[in-house]
Amino acid sequence: MPQHENLLIQAVDRKRCASCDCWRGERQPGETPAQVAVESETVAGLCVGGGWDNSERRARSACGHWRIWLALHKPDATGSIR
């Protein structure tokens, strides 16, 4: 299970870059499928294929082309979809 100590937890339903499939910044799934963990709200990553394609965006940025990060829907150890 991922370590989330000292990480900022963001809600997936806010539809920010940290939980978007197009964003390539450092992150990890949160403790629940409704969360994503990032180092800080200023962490940045490249947008690939989204509304800000080929632009660096911060974890809390938003756009109208948000798509849920596929890693949030992978089966867990029990075979259930996160």
N, C-alpha and C positions, 0 to 999 in steps of 0.2 A: 504494500500500500504506500502511496506517495507521502512524503513528509510535507506538512503545510505550516510548520512552525515558522514564524517570522515572515510569512508570505501574506500578501493582500488578497483577500477573497472577493471576487466580483460575481454578481448574480448574472446568470446567462440571459434571463429575461430582459435585461437592460439593453441587449443587442449591441454590445461594444466590440471593438476589434479583438480584445482578448478572447472572446468566445466565438469569433468568426473563422470559418474554414480558410479564408483567403489570407489571414494574418500569419506571418512567419516569426513572430517574436517568441521569446522564452516564456513558457507557461506550462501548466500541468492541470489535469482535471482536478476539481475540488473534491471534498469529502462526499458530496452528493452530485447527482447529474445536473443539478441546477446551479452549480458553482464552477468557477475557474480560478486557479491560483496563479498570481504573478508576483514578481519580486517587489514591484512598486507601481504606482499609477503612472510613473514617467517612463517605464520600460517601453522601448520602441521596437518595431519590426516592420518588415517590408510587406506591403499589400501586393498579393499576386493574384490577378484575375478579378479583383473586386472593383468597387467604385473609385478607389484611389490607386489603381493598378500602377505598380512600379514606384510608388511613393512610400516613404517611411512614415508610419503612423504610430501614435502612442496607444497603449493598451486601452485607455478609456475613450478613444475616439469613436465616432459613430458615422455611419453613412446609410443610404437607402438600399445598399446591395448586400446587406448582412446575410450570411448563411451559417447555420450552426456548425461548429467545429466537429468534424466526424469522429474525433477521438472521444467525444462525449457520448457517443452511441455505440461503443464497442462492447461486446459481451464481457462481463466480469468473470471472476473465478468460478462462479456458480452457473455460468452460461446465460445469465439474465442480461438484457440490454441495459446499460447504464442510463 
